[in-house]
Amino acid sequence: MPHTARVITVSDRSAAGLREDRGGPLAVSLLREAGFDCGDPAVVPDGADSVEAALRAAIATGAGLVVTTGGTGISPTDRTPEGTARVLDRQLPGIAEELRRRGLADTPLAVISRGLAGIADPSTLVVNLPGSTRAVASGIAVLAELAPHVLDQLAGGDHS
């Protein structure tokens, strides 16, 4: 049975219908290709409160993996990490570090992403990705490698 994933796009302009969401649909497509059961992306405006609410709603569906795209930078409205921190019980800094490291292949600006990764107990992996399609593609590649093992561990699997 495939793992379940949800994608949340965080963007004031996309939420207002002023810009097409390209990162969310790309994340969904790549997660499906990687074998995840993933519905269409949700789109919410920037801000810690909207991110927290969207994450809690996605977690409540029983999703094993929840990925956000956007809002990880340093502009005044970029508050995705702050909203994410409110739902994480345990952070996994190594995943966030690897996402930034791999992102450097595309742009030196990857180092200013403030994205988090961690566990929302009891069994959901939450990961913030930047909003660019390149960052989404490289980030989902990392998650396709790591998330199945993390989710198996959360379900009580062995360290194989």
QUIRAJO-V588154 format. One record per residue. N is the residue number from 1. RES is the residue in three letters. PHI is phi in radians with two decimals (999 if undefined). OMEGA is omega in whole degrees, -180 to 180 (none if undefined). Layout:
n=[N N]
res=[RES RES]
phi=[PHI PHI]
omega=[OMEGA OMEGA]
This chain:
n=[1 2 3 4 5 6 7 8 9 10 11 12 13 14 15 16 17 18 19 20 21 22 23 24 25 26 27 28 29 30 31 32 33 34 35 36 37 38 39 40 41 42 43 44 45 46 47 48 49 50 51 52 53 54 55 56 57 58 59 60 61 62 63 64 65 66 67 68 69 70 71 72 73 74 75 76 77 78 79 80 81 82 83 84 85 86 87 88 89 90 91 92 93 94 95 96 97 98 99 100 101 102 103 104 105 106 107 108 109 110 111 112 113 114 115 116 117 118 119 120 121 122 123 124 125 126 127 128 129 130 131 132 133 134 135 136 137 138 139 140 141 142 143 144 145 146 147 148 149 150 151 152 153 154 155 156 157 158 159 160]
res=[MET PRO HIS THR ALA ARG VAL ILE THR VAL SER ASP ARG SER ALA ALA GLY LEU ARG GLU ASP ARG GLY GLY PRO LEU ALA VAL SER LEU LEU ARG GLU ALA GLY PHE ASP CYS GLY ASP PRO ALA VAL VAL PRO ASP GLY ALA ASP SER VAL GLU ALA ALA LEU ARG ALA ALA ILE ALA THR GLY ALA GLY LEU VAL VAL THR THR GLY GLY THR GLY ILE SER PRO THR ASP ARG THR PRO GLU GLY THR ALA ARG VAL LEU ASP ARG GLN LEU PRO GLY ILE ALA GLU GLU LEU ARG ARG ARG GLY LEU ALA ASP THR PRO LEU ALA VAL ILE SER ARG GLY LEU ALA GLY ILE ALA ASP PRO SER THR LEU VAL VAL ASN LEU PRO GLY SER THR ARG ALA VAL ALA SER GLY ILE ALA VAL LEU ALA GLU LEU ALA PRO HIS VAL LEU ASP GLN LEU ALA GLY GLY ASP HIS SER]
phi=[999 -1.24 -1.22 -1.72 -2.27 -2.33 -2.15 -2.17 -1.59 -1.95 -2.87 -1.04 -1.18 -1.21 -1.11 -1.51 1.37 -1.60 -2.52 -1.16 -1.42 -1.79 -1.18 -1.07 -1.05 -1.11 -1.04 -1.06 -1.04 -1.20 -1.15 -1.09 -1.05 -1.44 1.72 -1.50 -1.47 -2.40 -1.35 -1.14 -1.25 -1.58 -2.17 -2.28 -1.25 -1.05 2.26 -1.06 -1.15 -1.19 -1.16 -1.00 -1.09 -1.15 -1.11 -1.07 -1.15 -1.16 -1.10 -1.11 -1.34 1.59 -1.06 -1.41 -2.25 -2.19 -2.00 -1.83 -2.20 1.73 1.38 -1.75 -1.51 -2.10 -1.21 -0.97 -1.64 -1.27 -2.28 -1.02 -1.08 -1.14 -1.17 -1.16 -0.99 -1.17 -1.85 -1.42 -1.64 -2.47 -1.50 -2.11 -1.08 -1.07 -1.18 -1.08 -1.13 -1.16 -1.07 -1.16 -1.06 -1.19 -1.12 -1.08 -1.12 -1.70 -2.81 -1.17 -1.26 -1.00 -1.24 -1.66 -1.20 -1.81 -0.98 -1.95 -2.51 3.12 -1.90 -1.74 -1.06 -1.60 -2.68 -2.08 -1.55 -2.02 -2.39 -1.67 -2.02 -1.08 -1.49 -1.19 -1.14 -1.14 -1.16 -1.11 -1.08 -1.23 -1.19 -1.15 -1.05 -1.11 -1.18 -1.08 -1.36 -1.65 -1.04 -1.01 -1.15 -1.03 -1.17 -1.11 -1.10 -1.11 -1.50 1.71 -1.18 -1.41 -1.47 -1.31]
omega=[-176 173 180 178 174 180 178 174 -180 -177 175 -176 179 179 179 -180 -178 179 177 174 178 -177 -179 178 177 179 179 -179 -179 177 177 177 -180 175 178 169 -172 176 178 -178 168 178 180 177 176 176 -178 -178 -179 178 179 -178 -180 178 -180 178 180 179 -179 178 -178 180 177 -179 174 -178 171 173 177 175 -177 -176 -173 177 -176 -179 -179 -177 179 179 179 177 179 -179 -180 -177 -178 173 180 178 175 -174 180 178 179 178 179 177 178 -180 180 178 179 177 -179 -176 175 179 179 -177 179 173 -180 -176 179 171 178 -177 168 -175 10 -167 179 173 180 -177 175 173 171 -176 -178 -179 177 179 177 -179 -179 179 179 176 177 -177 177 178 -169 -171 180 179 179 -178 175 177 180 178 177 -179 -179 -180 -177 none]
